[in-house]
Amino acid sequence: MKYNLQQIMRRAWQIRREKGHTLCTALKIAWAEAKGGKLYTFRMEDNRASISAYLMKLICSGLADIHDQHKHDTLRAALLLPCDANGVATMDGKTCGLCKYAARNAA
């Protein structure tokens, strides 16, 4: 399948101007849109401590079932995702939702 590179670059610059992402993040989003998928952005640097605290909470509870183990593995992988200069990580929707949940329920 051929992609219109000019259109992808234009969309990336549009995303960069509108949302203030770095060009790298904007290109990831533009490519995902071109391929028909969807990527989400999450301000990882602002929430890294909360996610780590939630991970500790999961570990202290003993990872009671397979769902807790899956949450643990997904959040550990999310913490290792590269962030752009603004501290924004690009990820799939399920991981982004789990990171938001962890940030809210860390305490």
C-alpha positions in Angstrom: 0.0 0.0 0.0 1.3 3.4 -0.9 0.9 6.4 1.4 0.8 10.1 0.5 4.0 11.3 2.2 3.2 14.9 1.5 -0.2 14.6 3.2 1.3 12.8 6.2 3.9 15.6 6.6 1.3 18.3 6.3 -0.8 16.6 8.9 2.2 16.2 11.2 3.0 19.9 11.0 -0.7 20.7 11.6 -0.7 18.5 14.7 2.5 20.2 15.9 1.1 23.7 15.5 -2.3 22.9 17.0 -1.3 20.7 20.0 2.3 21.8 20.6 3.8 18.3 20.3 7.3 17.8 19.0 7.7 16.8 15.4 8.6 13.2 16.3 5.3 12.8 18.3 3.3 14.6 15.6 4.7 12.2 12.9 3.8 9.2 15.0 0.3 10.4 15.3 0.1 11.4 11.6 1.4 7.9 10.5 -1.1 6.2 12.8 -3.9 8.2 11.3 -2.8 7.4 7.8 -2.7 3.6 8.6 -6.2 3.8 10.1 -5.1 3.3 13.7 -5.2 5.7 16.5 -2.5 6.7 19.0 -3.0 8.6 22.2 -0.6 11.0 23.9 -0.1 11.1 27.7 2.0 13.5 29.7 4.1 10.8 31.3 6.6 13.1 33.0 3.9 14.8 35.0 2.4 11.4 36.2 5.5 9.1 36.5 5.6 9.3 40.3 1.8 8.6 40.6 2.1 5.6 38.3 5.1 4.3 40.2 3.1 4.7 43.5 0.2 2.7 42.0 2.7 0.0 40.9 3.9 -0.3 44.5 0.3 -0.5 45.6 -0.3 -3.4 43.2 2.9 -5.2 44.4 2.0 -4.7 48.1 -1.5 -6.2 47.5 0.3 -9.3 46.2 -0.9 -9.2 42.5 -4.0 -11.1 43.6 -5.2 -12.2 40.1 -4.2 -12.3 36.5 -5.7 -8.8 35.9 -3.5 -7.2 38.5 -0.5 -8.9 36.9 -1.5 -7.6 33.5 -1.9 -4.1 34.9 1.5 -4.4 36.5 3.2 -5.5 33.2 1.4 -2.9 31.1 2.3 0.0 33.5 5.9 -1.1 33.8 6.2 -1.1 30.0 4.5 2.3 29.8 7.1 3.8 32.2 9.8 2.7 29.8 8.2 4.3 26.7 10.3 7.2 25.3 9.0 10.7 25.9 9.5 13.7 23.7 11.0 17.0 24.9 7.7 18.0 26.4 7.4 14.8 28.5 4.7 13.3 26.3 4.6 9.6 25.5 2.7 8.2 22.5 0.8 4.9 23.2 -2.3 2.9 22.4 -5.7 3.6 23.9 -5.7 0.8 26.5 -2.3 1.7 27.9 -3.2 5.4 28.0 -6.5 4.7 29.9 -4.6 2.5 32.4 -2.0 5.2 33.0 -4.8 7.7 33.6 -6.5 5.3 36.0 -3.2 4.6 37.8 -2.5 8.4 38.2 -5.9 8.9 39.7 -5.8 6.0 42.1 -2.2 6.1 43.3 -3.0 7.1 46.9 
